[in-house]
Amino acid sequence: MASNVKVWYDKEGDYLEVIFSDKPGYMQETNNDAVMEMVDEEGNIL
């Protein structure tokens, strides 16, 4: 479980970002068009 969680919301863009880790990764699509997830090179959710 993450010890620190960062939450950022952009009201104008209606964009919510929840960060569980500062590790490098990339955004990946999910089955839900409104949700993206950040994963590392092995596909683990960050």
VOGU-133781 format. One record per residue (C-alpha): z, y, x. Coordinates in steps of 0.001 Angstrom, whole numbers, plus 524288, in hexadecimal, padded with zeros to 5 digits. Each point is the difference from the previous one (the first is absolute). Last residue first. Layout:
<pts>
ZYX ...
</pts>
This chain:
<pts>
7D7D280AE2807FA 7F9BB7F4AA7F8FF 7FC127F51D8093D 7F13C7FE798014D 800127FB7B80E35 7FAE880D32804F2 80AB4807397F881 7FF6B803467F192 800DA80C4F7F7C5 7FE367FDD37F174 7F775806DD7F608 802C78012E7F16D 7F897807097F508 7F47C7F6887FFC5 8096D7F4847FE32 7FB477F3648066B 803BA805E280D22 7F8608081D809D7 80465800DE80E2A 8052680B7B807E1 801947FE4280E9E 80B0A7FD6D8097F 80880805D580A8D 80EAB7FDBA7FEA9 8081480AEB7F9E0 8054C7F6C67F58D 80429800467F1B6 7F79F80B7A7FBA6 7FE7A803457F185 7F482808F27FCDC 7FDDE806117F2A4 7F39A8079A7FCA9 7FDE68085C7F3E6 7F6E0808A48082E 806DF80C927FC0C 80D667F9867FF45 7FF207FA1D80DA5 80B877F6A4800FC 8064A7FAE380C80 80A3D7F55A80103 8058D7FB2C80CDF 807FF7F38480079 8094D7FCF180B07 807127F30A8025C 7F49F7F8057FAF1 8032C7F25D7FB28 
</pts>
